[in-house]
């Protein structure tokens, strides 16, 4: 069963792997966690959709998917399968297993359960293309790996300078009776390297503690659920696009918008947006028009709300909401692409400035020694 399942899983994810080569895919299960997180999540969505249509038990299928993964993906899928075996409802199990699906996907399924549109929610999630998310995450990881490699290389170079070259220069200056403080570049280099070498054990200990703290508290996840939509315009735009997609989903099923607002105000993963949805829901309960309340809560622009509310047939409204959501996602992807494209140049410039500083320090010292001896 697992061999067949591995083939199906590799077929689902092979188009999402950057740099994937069929010639190198000689085994279905890699020795490391090779699949990007978005690819694993896409496979899980397809599996959940299939099990829902065919009314198959989820726990054995998810356990099989877990055997095809490594690392954190396997642990998350095993925890999800264990919770399902214990009788926990699917959406509750997904919410208590962070990272196994994206927050947006879990919220869509929660809305599908609450509004009775779960088949449509599965169909919408199964039709999504995660290739853009895989591309962005791959380029970000590539830039971070490049920065980590350069940091390691500069650590060796700095150690070499501090242990061998700098003492030799100092000895030469002492023999000729020269004061190195007159060359401020070299003096600053020696000060910094001496400071780093003196406190290196402390820096290592702090780095280990910081890594443990990050692993335990998941600050990136906390930031995404609390401050990301407030500080980053692209995140706020993506959240608004996802909200429009959910509105279109329930509008197609003929569900009233106030009930959707009530569900989202209770279950939305973003605290900032949840508070605004709660404000909009309270306005609706006091007799306000739903789209006006969304504009008052600054979840959508007044122009967007007026355009949507001006259309009477539900099909027209859902079509416009999906078009607005697609437009917002395109704009957010464009900005994200520009930011990701700047990562590598920024890393190169930062380390280039360090190289320039070191080169200037030694060239200045050599020039000072030559001019003094001449």
LOVOLUM-274738 format. One record per residue (C-alpha): residue number from 1; x, y, z; residue in three letters. Coordinates in nm, 3 decimals, decimal comma. Layout:
<sites>
+-----+---------+---------+---------+---------+
| num |       X |       Y |       Z | residuo |
+-----+---------+---------+---------+---------+
| NUM |       X |       Y |       Z |     ALA |
...
+-----+---------+---------+---------+---------+
</sites>
This chain:
<sites>
+-----+---------+---------+---------+---------+
| num |       X |       Y |       Z | residuo |
+-----+---------+---------+---------+---------+
|   1 |   0,000 |   0,000 |   0,000 |     UNK |
|   2 |   0,277 |   0,243 |   0,097 |     UNK |
|   3 |   0,461 |   0,196 |  -0,235 |     UNK |
|   4 |   0,149 |   0,287 |  -0,430 |     UNK |
|   5 |   0,077 |   0,570 |  -0,190 |     UNK |
|   6 |   0,432 |   0,699 |  -0,232 |     UNK |
|   7 |   0,395 |   0,706 |  -0,609 |     UNK |
|   8 |   0,068 |   0,898 |  -0,583 |     UNK |
|   9 |   0,222 |   1,141 |  -0,334 |     UNK |
|  10 |   0,527 |   1,201 |  -0,553 |     UNK |
|  11 |   0,298 |   1,267 |  -0,851 |     UNK |
|  12 |   0,104 |   1,523 |  -0,646 |     UNK |
|  13 |   0,414 |   1,710 |  -0,526 |     UNK |
|  14 |   0,668 |   1,676 |  -0,806 |     UNK |
|  15 |   0,536 |   1,985 |  -0,986 |     UNK |
|  16 |   0,581 |   2,194 |  -0,667 |     UNK |
|  17 |   0,946 |   2,110 |  -0,604 |     UNK |
|  18 |   1,192 |   2,372 |  -0,728 |     UNK |
|  19 |   1,473 |   2,208 |  -0,919 |     UNK |
|  20 |   1,295 |   1,873 |  -0,924 |     UNK |
|  21 |   1,444 |   1,613 |  -1,156 |     UNK |
|  22 |   1,275 |   1,285 |  -1,237 |     UNK |
|  23 |   1,611 |   1,124 |  -1,308 |     UNK |
|  24 |   1,718 |   1,175 |  -0,944 |     UNK |
|  25 |   1,387 |   1,058 |  -0,796 |     UNK |
|  26 |   1,493 |   0,695 |  -0,758 |     UNK |
|  27 |   1,303 |   0,636 |  -0,434 |     UNK |
|  28 |   0,961 |   0,754 |  -0,322 |     UNK |
|  29 |   1,069 |   0,831 |   0,036 |     UNK |
|  30 |   1,368 |   1,067 |   0,072 |     UNK |
|  31 |   1,620 |   1,045 |   0,353 |     UNK |
|  32 |   1,541 |   1,404 |   0,454 |     UNK |
|  33 |   1,239 |   1,634 |   0,456 |     UNK |
|  34 |   1,269 |   1,723 |   0,087 |     UNK |
|  35 |   0,914 |   1,836 |   0,012 |     UNK |
|  36 |   0,838 |   2,203 |   0,079 |     UNK |
|  37 |   0,577 |   2,263 |   0,345 |     UNK |
|  38 |   0,329 |   2,396 |   0,088 |     UNK |
|  39 |   0,365 |   2,075 |  -0,115 |     UNK |
|  40 |   0,295 |   1,856 |   0,188 |     UNK |
|  41 |  -0,006 |   2,071 |   0,273 |     UNK |
|  42 |  -0,133 |   2,044 |  -0,086 |     UNK |
|  43 |  -0,102 |   1,665 |  -0,068 |     UNK |
|  44 |  -0,291 |   1,661 |   0,262 |     UNK |
|  45 |  -0,571 |   1,876 |   0,115 |     UNK |
|  46 |  -0,605 |   1,640 |  -0,182 |     UNK |
|  47 |  -0,612 |   1,345 |   0,055 |     UNK |
|  48 |  -0,877 |   1,502 |   0,280 |     UNK |
|  49 |  -1,089 |   1,593 |  -0,022 |     UNK |
|  50 |  -1,065 |   1,239 |  -0,159 |     UNK |
|  51 |  -1,152 |   1,083 |   0,178 |     UNK |
|  52 |  -1,450 |   1,316 |   0,219 |     UNK |
|  53 |  -1,587 |   1,231 |  -0,127 |     UNK |
|  54 |  -1,534 |   0,858 |  -0,090 |     UNK |
|  55 |  -1,626 |   0,852 |   0,281 |     UNK |
|  56 |  -1,300 |   0,683 |   0,375 |     UNK |
|  57 |  -1,147 |   0,683 |   0,727 |     UNK |
|  58 |  -0,891 |   0,960 |   0,755 |     UNK |
|  59 |  -0,650 |   0,831 |   1,018 |     UNK |
|  60 |  -0,504 |   0,538 |   0,815 |     UNK |
|  61 |  -0,464 |   0,755 |   0,506 |     UNK |
|  62 |  -0,289 |   1,033 |   0,698 |     UNK |
|  63 |  -0,065 |   0,776 |   0,868 |     UNK |
|  64 |   0,032 |   0,651 |   0,523 |     UNK |
|  65 |   0,109 |   1,006 |   0,412 |     UNK |
|  66 |   0,322 |   1,052 |   0,725 |     UNK |
|  67 |   0,536 |   0,752 |   0,629 |     UNK |
|  68 |   0,625 |   0,931 |   0,304 |     UNK |
|  69 |   0,768 |   1,232 |   0,491 |     UNK |
|  70 |   1,063 |   1,308 |   0,712 |     UNK |
|  71 |   1,135 |   1,554 |   0,990 |     UNK |
|  72 |   0,874 |   1,797 |   1,116 |     UNK |
|  73 |   0,622 |   1,707 |   0,843 |     UNK |
|  74 |   0,612 |   1,345 |   0,958 |     UNK |
|  75 |   0,569 |   1,446 |   1,324 |     UNK |
|  76 |   0,282 |   1,681 |   1,243 |     UNK |
|  77 |   0,100 |   1,427 |   1,030 |     UNK |
|  78 |   0,142 |   1,157 |   1,294 |     UNK |
|  79 |   0,000 |   1,388 |   1,561 |     UNK |
|  80 |  -0,294 |   1,466 |   1,333 |     UNK |
|  81 |  -0,360 |   1,096 |   1,269 |     UNK |
|  82 |  -0,338 |   1,022 |   1,642 |     UNK |
|  83 |  -0,595 |   1,292 |   1,725 |     UNK |
|  84 |  -0,830 |   1,161 |   1,456 |     UNK |
|  85 |  -0,795 |   0,806 |   1,589 |     UNK |
|  86 |  -0,898 |   0,938 |   1,931 |     UNK |
|  87 |  -1,225 |   1,059 |   1,782 |     UNK |
|  88 |  -1,150 |   1,429 |   1,754 |     UNK |
|  89 |  -1,338 |   1,612 |   1,474 |     UNK |
|  90 |  -1,129 |   1,692 |   1,169 |     UNK |
|  91 |  -1,124 |   2,072 |   1,198 |     UNK |
|  92 |  -1,053 |   2,060 |   1,573 |     UNK |
|  93 |  -0,763 |   1,822 |   1,507 |     UNK |
|  94 |  -0,628 |   2,051 |   1,237 |     UNK |
|  95 |  -0,650 |   2,354 |   1,467 |     UNK |
|  96 |  -0,463 |   2,169 |   1,742 |     UNK |
|  97 |  -0,188 |   2,061 |   1,501 |     UNK |
|  98 |  -0,039 |   2,394 |   1,388 |     UNK |
|  99 |   0,151 |   2,385 |   1,061 |     UNK |
| 100 |  -0,004 |   2,068 |   0,922 |     UNK |
| 101 |  -0,224 |   2,297 |   0,710 |     UNK |
| 102 |  -0,205 |   2,671 |   0,659 |     UNK |
| 103 |  -0,418 |   2,888 |   0,887 |     UNK |
| 104 |  -0,620 |   3,004 |   0,586 |     UNK |
| 105 |  -0,702 |   2,647 |   0,483 |     UNK |
| 106 |  -0,807 |   2,547 |   0,835 |     UNK |
| 107 |  -1,030 |   2,855 |   0,860 |     UNK |
| 108 |  -1,189 |   2,772 |   0,524 |     UNK |
| 109 |  -1,268 |   2,420 |   0,646 |     UNK |
| 110 |  -1,403 |   2,558 |   0,973 |     UNK |
| 111 |  -1,634 |   2,790 |   0,781 |     UNK |
| 112 |  -1,739 |   2,497 |   0,560 |     UNK |
| 113 |  -1,833 |   2,293 |   0,865 |     UNK |
| 114 |  -2,020 |   2,578 |   1,034 |     UNK |
| 115 |  -2,207 |   2,684 |   0,719 |     UNK |
| 116 |  -2,270 |   2,339 |   0,574 |     UNK |
| 117 |  -2,052 |   2,402 |   0,267 |     UNK |
| 118 |  -1,771 |   2,158 |   0,343 |     UNK |
| 119 |  -1,770 |   1,991 |  -0,004 |     UNK |
| 120 |  -1,738 |   2,333 |  -0,168 |     UNK |
| 121 |  -1,462 |   2,426 |   0,079 |     UNK |
| 122 |  -1,268 |   2,108 |  -0,007 |     UNK |
| 123 |  -1,314 |   2,177 |  -0,378 |     UNK |
| 124 |  -1,188 |   2,533 |  -0,339 |     UNK |
| 125 |  -0,880 |   2,425 |  -0,143 |     UNK |
| 126 |  -0,803 |   2,137 |  -0,380 |     UNK |
| 127 |  -0,812 |   2,377 |  -0,675 |     UNK |
| 128 |  -0,552 |   2,611 |  -0,529 |     UNK |
| 129 |  -0,203 |   2,618 |  -0,681 |     UNK |
| 130 |   0,068 |   2,638 |  -0,413 |     UNK |
| 131 |   0,351 |   2,677 |  -0,664 |     UNK |
| 132 |   0,389 |   3,052 |  -0,593 |     UNK |
| 133 |   0,420 |   2,990 |  -0,219 |     UNK |
| 134 |   0,676 |   2,715 |  -0,284 |     UNK |
| 135 |   0,871 |   2,949 |  -0,512 |     UNK |
| 136 |   0,879 |   3,230 |  -0,256 |     UNK |
| 137 |   0,974 |   3,005 |   0,033 |     UNK |
| 138 |   1,243 |   2,837 |  -0,178 |     UNK |
| 139 |   1,403 |   3,169 |  -0,272 |     UNK |
| 140 |   1,388 |   3,292 |   0,088 |     UNK |
| 141 |   1,551 |   2,971 |   0,215 |     UNK |
| 142 |   1,812 |   3,002 |  -0,058 |     UNK |
| 143 |   1,896 |   3,357 |   0,048 |     UNK |
| 144 |   1,912 |   3,257 |   0,415 |     UNK |
| 145 |   2,135 |   2,959 |   0,335 |     UNK |
| 146 |   2,360 |   3,188 |   0,132 |     UNK |
| 147 |   2,381 |   3,433 |   0,422 |     UNK |
| 148 |   2,454 |   3,149 |   0,666 |     UNK |
| 149 |   2,732 |   3,016 |   0,443 |     UNK |
| 150 |   2,889 |   3,359 |   0,411 |     UNK |
| 151 |   2,864 |   3,411 |   0,788 |     UNK |
| 152 |   3,046 |   3,082 |   0,846 |     UNK |
| 153 |   3,313 |   3,173 |   0,593 |     UNK |
| 154 |   3,360 |   3,516 |   0,747 |     UNK |
| 155 |   3,388 |   3,353 |   1,088 |     UNK |
| 156 |   3,684 |   3,147 |   0,968 |     UNK |
| 157 |   3,839 |   3,448 |   0,797 |     UNK |
| 158 |   3,793 |   3,662 |   1,108 |     UNK |
| 159 |   3,950 |   3,394 |   1,327 |     UNK |
| 160 |   4,245 |   3,368 |   1,088 |     UNK |
| 161 |   4,292 |   3,746 |   1,092 |     UNK |
| 162 |   4,270 |   3,766 |   1,469 |     UNK |
| 163 |   4,497 |   3,471 |   1,548 |     UNK |
| 164 |   4,770 |   3,505 |   1,280 |     UNK |
| 165 |   4,768 |   3,826 |   1,079 |     UNK |
| 166 |   4,671 |   4,092 |   1,334 |     UNK |
| 167 |   4,932 |   3,989 |   1,598 |     UNK |
| 168 |   5,198 |   3,992 |   1,327 |     UNK |
| 169 |   5,107 |   4,346 |   1,229 |     UNK |
| 170 |   5,108 |   4,456 |   1,592 |     UNK |
| 171 |   5,450 |   4,304 |   1,646 |     UNK |
| 172 |   5,586 |   4,480 |   1,339 |     UNK |
| 173 |   5,446 |   4,810 |   1,462 |     UNK |
| 174 |   5,604 |   4,760 |   1,804 |     UNK |
| 175 |   5,943 |   4,680 |   1,650 |     UNK |
| 176 |   5,933 |   4,999 |   1,442 |     UNK |
| 177 |   5,794 |   5,205 |   1,728 |     UNK |
| 178 |   5,473 |   5,301 |   1,548 |     UNK |
| 179 |   5,135 |   5,370 |   1,707 |     UNK |
| 180 |   4,854 |   5,167 |   1,541 |     UNK |
| 181 |   4,586 |   5,397 |   1,679 |     UNK |
| 182 |   4,669 |   5,649 |   1,406 |     UNK |
| 183 |   4,512 |   5,412 |   1,152 |     UNK |
| 184 |   4,152 |   5,417 |   1,270 |     UNK |
| 185 |   4,034 |   5,148 |   1,028 |     UNK |
| 186 |   4,285 |   4,897 |   1,162 |     UNK |
| 187 |   4,221 |   5,002 |   1,519 |     UNK |
| 188 |   3,847 |   4,957 |   1,476 |     UNK |
| 189 |   3,902 |   4,615 |   1,318 |     UNK |
| 190 |   4,121 |   4,504 |   1,608 |     UNK |
| 191 |   3,871 |   4,639 |   1,861 |     UNK |
| 192 |   3,580 |   4,455 |   1,704 |     UNK |
| 193 |   3,763 |   4,126 |   1,657 |     UNK |
| 194 |   3,901 |   4,138 |   2,011 |     UNK |
| 195 |   3,555 |   4,209 |   2,148 |     UNK |
| 196 |   3,403 |   3,923 |   1,951 |     UNK |
| 197 |   3,674 |   3,677 |   2,054 |     UNK |
| 198 |   3,647 |   3,779 |   2,420 |     UNK |
| 199 |   3,270 |   3,730 |   2,433 |     UNK |
| 200 |   3,249 |   3,441 |   2,184 |     UNK |
| 201 |   3,139 |   3,179 |   2,444 |     UNK |
| 202 |   2,867 |   3,416 |   2,564 |     UNK |
| 203 |   2,747 |   3,473 |   2,207 |     UNK |
| 204 |   2,736 |   3,098 |   2,144 |     UNK |
| 205 |   2,538 |   3,037 |   2,463 |     UNK |
| 206 |   2,295 |   3,317 |   2,381 |     UNK |
| 207 |   2,255 |   3,178 |   2,028 |     UNK |
| 208 |   2,171 |   2,831 |   2,164 |     UNK |
| 209 |   1,923 |   2,976 |   2,414 |     UNK |
| 210 |   1,766 |   3,191 |   2,145 |     UNK |
| 211 |   1,731 |   2,888 |   1,917 |     UNK |
| 212 |   1,563 |   2,688 |   2,196 |     UNK |
| 213 |   1,332 |   2,982 |   2,272 |     UNK |
| 214 |   1,237 |   3,016 |   1,906 |     UNK |
| 215 |   1,171 |   2,642 |   1,882 |     UNK |
| 216 |   0,947 |   2,644 |   2,190 |     UNK |
| 217 |   0,754 |   2,969 |   2,144 |     UNK |
| 218 |   0,730 |   2,985 |   1,761 |     UNK |
| 219 |   0,764 |   3,367 |   1,742 |     UNK |
| 220 |   0,707 |   3,373 |   1,365 |     UNK |
| 221 |   0,370 |   3,203 |   1,411 |     UNK |
| 222 |   0,280 |   3,444 |   1,691 |     UNK |
| 223 |   0,381 |   3,739 |   1,475 |     UNK |
| 224 |   0,172 |   3,611 |   1,184 |     UNK |
| 225 |  -0,134 |   3,580 |   1,407 |     UNK |
| 226 |  -0,100 |   3,911 |   1,591 |     UNK |
| 227 |   0,106 |   4,185 |   1,423 |     UNK |
| 228 |   0,164 |   4,077 |   1,062 |     UNK |
| 229 |  -0,162 |   4,221 |   0,924 |     UNK |
| 230 |  -0,104 |   4,548 |   1,114 |     UNK |
| 231 |   0,253 |   4,606 |   1,002 |     UNK |
| 232 |   0,271 |   4,446 |   0,655 |     UNK |
| 233 |   0,039 |   4,571 |   0,381 |     UNK |
| 234 |   0,088 |   4,258 |   0,170 |     UNK |
| 235 |  -0,025 |   4,034 |   0,456 |     UNK |
| 236 |  -0,333 |   4,250 |   0,516 |     UNK |
| 237 |  -0,413 |   4,234 |   0,145 |     UNK |
| 238 |  -0,381 |   3,855 |   0,141 |     UNK |
| 239 |  -0,607 |   3,825 |   0,446 |     UNK |
| 240 |  -0,867 |   4,048 |   0,278 |     UNK |
| 241 |  -0,846 |   3,836 |  -0,040 |     UNK |
| 242 |  -0,898 |   3,518 |   0,160 |     UNK |
| 243 |  -1,197 |   3,672 |   0,336 |     UNK |
| 244 |  -1,353 |   3,763 |   0,000 |     UNK |
| 245 |  -1,298 |   3,406 |  -0,121 |     UNK |
| 246 |  -1,481 |   3,272 |   0,183 |     UNK |
| 247 |  -1,765 |   3,522 |   0,132 |     UNK |
| 248 |  -1,796 |   3,403 |  -0,229 |     UNK |
| 249 |  -1,796 |   3,041 |  -0,115 |     UNK |
| 250 |  -2,094 |   3,083 |   0,118 |     UNK |
| 251 |  -2,272 |   3,324 |  -0,117 |     UNK |
| 252 |  -2,279 |   3,053 |  -0,385 |     UNK |
| 253 |  -2,447 |   2,824 |  -0,131 |     UNK |
| 254 |  -2,707 |   3,088 |  -0,044 |     UNK |
| 255 |  -2,590 |   3,137 |   0,315 |     UNK |
| 256 |  -2,655 |   3,478 |   0,479 |     UNK |
| 257 |  -2,355 |   3,704 |   0,529 |     UNK |
| 258 |  -2,426 |   3,783 |   0,900 |     UNK |
| 259 |  -2,382 |   3,417 |   0,995 |     UNK |
| 260 |  -2,050 |   3,412 |   0,810 |     UNK |
| 261 |  -1,936 |   3,721 |   0,998 |     UNK |
| 262 |  -2,029 |   3,557 |   1,326 |     UNK |
| 263 |  -1,827 |   3,245 |   1,241 |     UNK |
| 264 |  -1,522 |   3,439 |   1,126 |     UNK |
| 265 |  -1,537 |   3,672 |   1,427 |     UNK |
| 266 |  -1,517 |   3,366 |   1,650 |     UNK |
| 267 |  -1,265 |   3,147 |   1,469 |     UNK |
| 268 |  -1,037 |   3,375 |   1,263 |     UNK |
| 269 |  -0,674 |   3,300 |   1,345 |     UNK |
| 270 |  -0,555 |   3,663 |   1,317 |     UNK |
| 271 |  -0,629 |   3,853 |   1,638 |     UNK |
| 272 |  -0,628 |   4,192 |   1,464 |     UNK |
| 273 |  -0,872 |   4,087 |   1,191 |     UNK |
| 274 |  -1,081 |   3,894 |   1,442 |     UNK |
| 275 |  -1,137 |   4,209 |   1,646 |     UNK |
| 276 |  -1,245 |   4,399 |   1,334 |     UNK |
| 277 |  -1,478 |   4,117 |   1,233 |     UNK |
| 278 |  -1,627 |   4,126 |   1,582 |     UNK |
| 279 |  -1,687 |   4,500 |   1,541 |     UNK |
| 280 |  -1,855 |   4,439 |   1,204 |     UNK |
| 281 |  -2,071 |   4,163 |   1,349 |     UNK |
| 282 |  -2,184 |   4,384 |   1,635 |     UNK |
| 283 |  -2,273 |   4,658 |   1,386 |     UNK |
| 284 |  -2,484 |   4,411 |   1,187 |     UNK |
| 285 |  -2,662 |   4,291 |   1,501 |     UNK |
| 286 |  -2,754 |   4,654 |   1,573 |     UNK |
| 287 |  -2,918 |   4,686 |   1,233 |     UNK |
| 288 |  -2,635 |   4,804 |   1,006 |     UNK |
| 289 |  -2,600 |   4,674 |   0,650 |     UNK |
| 290 |  -2,332 |   4,398 |   0,636 |     UNK |
| 291 |  -2,122 |   4,555 |   0,362 |     UNK |
| 292 |  -2,133 |   4,896 |   0,529 |     UNK |
| 293 |  -2,016 |   4,738 |   0,853 |     UNK |
| 294 |  -1,723 |   4,573 |   0,672 |     UNK |
| 295 |  -1,624 |   4,911 |   0,530 |     UNK |
| 296 |  -1,659 |   5,074 |   0,874 |     UNK |
| 297 |  -1,436 |   4,805 |   1,022 |     UNK |
| 298 |  -1,175 |   4,881 |   0,749 |     UNK |
| 299 |  -1,173 |   4,521 |   0,635 |     UNK |
| 300 |  -1,263 |   4,627 |   0,281 |     UNK |
| 301 |  -1,256 |   4,964 |   0,111 |     UNK |
| 302 |  -1,583 |   5,158 |   0,078 |     UNK |
| 303 |  -1,557 |   5,139 |  -0,301 |     UNK |
| 304 |  -1,529 |   4,760 |  -0,292 |     UNK |
| 305 |  -1,823 |   4,728 |  -0,055 |     UNK |
| 306 |  -2,040 |   4,956 |  -0,267 |     UNK |
| 307 |  -1,952 |   4,764 |  -0,583 |     UNK |
| 308 |  -2,037 |   4,428 |  -0,424 |     UNK |
| 309 |  -2,359 |   4,544 |  -0,258 |     UNK |
| 310 |  -2,482 |   4,704 |  -0,582 |     UNK |
| 311 |  -2,507 |   4,360 |  -0,750 |     UNK |
| 312 |  -2,829 |   4,176 |  -0,678 |     UNK |
| 313 |  -2,789 |   3,815 |  -0,802 |     UNK |
| 314 |  -2,573 |   3,607 |  -0,571 |     UNK |
| 315 |  -2,380 |   3,466 |  -0,868 |     UNK |
| 316 |  -2,278 |   3,815 |  -0,975 |     UNK |
| 317 |  -2,168 |   3,904 |  -0,624 |     UNK |
| 318 |  -1,962 |   3,589 |  -0,583 |     UNK |
| 319 |  -1,802 |   3,644 |  -0,924 |     UNK |
| 320 |  -1,703 |   4,000 |  -0,830 |     UNK |
| 321 |  -1,571 |   3,890 |  -0,491 |     UNK |
| 322 |  -1,352 |   3,626 |  -0,653 |     UNK |
| 323 |  -1,220 |   3,878 |  -0,908 |     UNK |
| 324 |  -1,138 |   4,125 |  -0,631 |     UNK |
| 325 |  -0,967 |   3,848 |  -0,434 |     UNK |
| 326 |  -0,760 |   3,747 |  -0,738 |     UNK |
| 327 |  -0,661 |   4,110 |  -0,797 |     UNK |
| 328 |  -0,552 |   4,153 |  -0,435 |     UNK |
| 329 |  -0,347 |   3,833 |  -0,450 |     UNK |
| 330 |  -0,178 |   3,943 |  -0,772 |     UNK |
| 331 |  -0,085 |   4,276 |  -0,616 |     UNK |
| 332 |   0,045 |   4,108 |  -0,301 |     UNK |
| 333 |   0,247 |   3,855 |  -0,506 |     UNK |
| 334 |   0,399 |   4,137 |  -0,708 |     UNK |
| 335 |   0,519 |   4,318 |  -0,397 |     UNK |
| 336 |   0,641 |   3,992 |  -0,241 |     UNK |
| 337 |   0,833 |   3,911 |  -0,561 |     UNK |
| 338 |   1,008 |   4,247 |  -0,546 |     UNK |
| 339 |   1,102 |   4,192 |  -0,182 |     UNK |
| 340 |   1,231 |   3,840 |  -0,245 |     UNK |
| 341 |   1,427 |   3,962 |  -0,549 |     UNK |
| 342 |   1,606 |   4,212 |  -0,324 |     UNK |
| 343 |   1,716 |   3,955 |  -0,066 |     UNK |
| 344 |   2,025 |   3,827 |  -0,246 |     UNK |
| 345 |   2,154 |   4,173 |  -0,345 |     UNK |
| 346 |   2,106 |   4,296 |   0,011 |     UNK |
| 347 |   2,300 |   4,000 |   0,150 |     UNK |
| 348 |   2,579 |   4,053 |  -0,104 |     UNK |
| 349 |   2,595 |   4,426 |  -0,030 |     UNK |
| 350 |   2,605 |   4,369 |   0,348 |     UNK |
| 351 |   2,894 |   4,121 |   0,329 |     UNK |
| 352 |   3,061 |   4,334 |   0,062 |     UNK |
| 353 |   3,071 |   4,624 |   0,307 |     UNK |
| 354 |   3,238 |   4,396 |   0,561 |     UNK |
| 355 |   3,498 |   4,294 |   0,302 |     UNK |
| 356 |   3,554 |   4,659 |   0,212 |     UNK |
| 357 |   3,603 |   4,746 |   0,578 |     UNK |
| 358 |   3,861 |   4,468 |   0,630 |     UNK |
| 359 |   4,044 |   4,549 |   0,305 |     UNK |
| 360 |   4,050 |   4,920 |   0,388 |     UNK |
| 361 |   4,189 |   4,846 |   0,734 |     UNK |
| 362 |   4,483 |   4,640 |   0,604 |     UNK |
| 363 |   4,552 |   4,861 |   0,304 |     UNK |
| 364 |   4,551 |   5,164 |   0,534 |     UNK |
| 365 |   4,790 |   4,991 |   0,772 |     UNK |
| 366 |   5,027 |   4,893 |   0,490 |     UNK |
| 367 |   5,019 |   5,247 |   0,352 |     UNK |
| 368 |   5,092 |   5,389 |   0,698 |     UNK |
| 369 |   5,385 |   5,154 |   0,749 |     UNK |
| 370 |   5,533 |   5,225 |   0,403 |     UNK |
| 371 |   5,498 |   5,601 |   0,438 |     UNK |
| 372 |   5,642 |   5,596 |   0,792 |     UNK |
| 373 |   5,943 |   5,382 |   0,691 |     UNK |
| 374 |   6,005 |   5,591 |   0,383 |     UNK |
+-----+---------+---------+---------+---------+
</sites>
